[in-house]
Amino acid sequence: MGFWTPNIDLRGRIIRGLMTLVLFAAALFAEREGVLWLAVLLVIAGLVGLVETVRGWCLLRACKIKTRF
């Protein structure tokens, strides 16, 4: 299996999609509170989650780290 090969099923994609929404919401909240550096980090994490959701690929699993979903 290659590094970029899809490695999660529909359940994992749904969980990562929900995680992405939470990260973007938290980024919006952090930006409104004036904590710009935290908002930027949360947006970056959300973008990674978005890529994982769309591709069906998990970064941790690609690095041989066991995940629950």
N, C-alpha and C positions, 0 to 999 in steps of 0.2 A: 504494500500500500504506500502511495506517495504522501508527502506531507500535506498537500492541498486536497486530497481525496475526501469527499463527504464522509463524515464519520458519526453523525447523529441521526436519529429517526424523527418522525413527526412530533412526538412528545417532547423531545429535547429542543426542537425548533420552536415550539409554542412557549416553552419555559424561557428560552433565550429571548424570544420576542417580548414577553412580558417584562423580563429583566431590562431590556432596552428601553421600554416605555418608562419604567421606574427611574432609570438613570437619567433620561431626558427631563422628566418631571423634577427630579432632584436638582439637576443643573439649572433649570428655570428658577427654582426656589432659591438656590445659592446666588444666582445672578441678581435676583430682586433684593436679596439681603446684603448685597454689596461685596460678596466674597468671590471675586472674579476668577482667581486662580483655581478655586474649587470647581466653579462652573465649567471652566475649560477642561479640567481633568475628567469631570463627569461626562461631558460631551464626547471626549475622546474614547472613554470606556463605552459609551453608548454606541458610538460608531463601530467599534470592534464587535459589540453585540449584534448590531444590525448586519454586519458582514457574516457573522456566524449564523444568524437566522436565515438570511437569504440563500447562502451557499449550503446550509446543512452541515456545517463544519465547525468543530470546536478546537480552539487553540490549545487548550490544556490536553485534550485527547491526542492531538497531533504531536504534542511533546511527550507522549507516553505517560501522562499523569491520569490516574483513574478518576472518573467523575461519576456521580450518582445518576445523572440524567443525560 
